[in-house]
Amino acid sequence: MGTPVQVVDLVIPELQCRGLFRTEYEGSTLRENLGLARPENRHSASHQERNAACLGCGANVSEVEHLWRLQLG
């Protein structure tokens, strides 16, 4: 076939001219261009679970945050 440099320099531009190979990427990240889903944020889930658990006992959000920070210290 040819060396990788020849493929990039000769074959890819010809395929692009024929409309058979992309000329631009749609996504702004490698993950988007590969069609991979964005992973769930681990930290926001624990934050929501913590608030839900404490709010069930009648505390408000600011009290919950304060108690949680005290437990971390």
C-alpha positions as CSV (number, residue, x, y, z in Angstrom):
1,M,0.0,0.0,0.0
2,G,2.3,2.8,1.2
3,T,3.8,4.4,4.2
4,P,1.5,6.0,6.8
5,V,2.8,9.4,5.7
6,Q,1.8,8.7,2.1
7,V,-1.7,7.7,3.2
8,V,-2.1,11.0,5.2
9,D,-0.6,13.2,2.5
10,L,-2.1,11.6,-0.6
11,V,-5.0,9.3,0.1
12,I,-6.9,11.3,2.7
13,P,-7.0,14.5,0.7
14,E,-8.3,12.6,-2.3
15,L,-11.0,10.9,-0.2
16,Q,-12.0,14.3,1.2
17,C,-12.3,15.8,-2.3
18,R,-14.7,13.0,-3.2
19,G,-16.7,13.5,0.0
20,L,-15.8,10.1,1.4
21,F,-13.8,11.3,4.4
22,R,-14.5,14.0,6.9
23,T,-12.9,17.4,6.6
24,E,-14.0,18.7,10.1
25,Y,-14.9,17.1,13.4
26,E,-18.4,17.8,14.8
27,G,-17.5,17.6,18.4
28,S,-15.2,19.8,20.5
29,T,-13.6,16.9,22.4
30,L,-12.1,13.6,21.6
31,R,-14.9,11.9,23.6
32,E,-17.6,13.6,21.5
33,N,-15.8,12.7,18.2
34,L,-15.5,9.1,19.2
35,G,-19.3,9.0,20.1
36,L,-18.6,8.2,23.8
37,A,-21.1,9.2,26.5
38,R,-20.0,11.6,29.1
39,P,-19.6,9.8,32.4
40,E,-21.8,10.6,35.3
41,N,-20.3,13.1,37.8
42,R,-19.5,11.0,40.9
43,H,-19.4,14.0,43.2
44,S,-22.8,15.6,42.3
45,A,-24.6,12.3,43.0
46,S,-23.1,12.0,46.5
47,H,-24.0,15.7,47.2
48,Q,-27.6,15.1,46.1
49,E,-27.9,11.8,48.2
50,R,-26.4,13.6,51.2
51,N,-29.0,16.4,51.0
52,A,-31.9,14.1,50.4
53,A,-31.0,11.9,53.4
54,C,-30.6,14.9,55.8
55,L,-33.6,16.9,54.5
56,G,-35.8,13.9,55.4
57,C,-35.0,14.7,59.1
58,G,-36.3,18.2,58.8
59,A,-33.0,20.1,58.4
60,N,-32.6,22.7,55.7
61,V,-29.9,22.7,53.1
62,S,-27.5,25.1,54.9
63,E,-27.7,23.1,58.1
64,V,-27.0,19.9,56.1
65,E,-24.0,21.5,54.4
66,H,-22.7,22.7,57.8
67,L,-23.1,19.3,59.5
68,W,-21.5,17.5,56.6
69,R,-18.4,19.8,56.7
70,L,-18.1,19.3,60.4
71,Q,-18.0,15.5,59.8
72,L,-15.2,15.9,57.3
73,G,-13.0,18.0,59.6
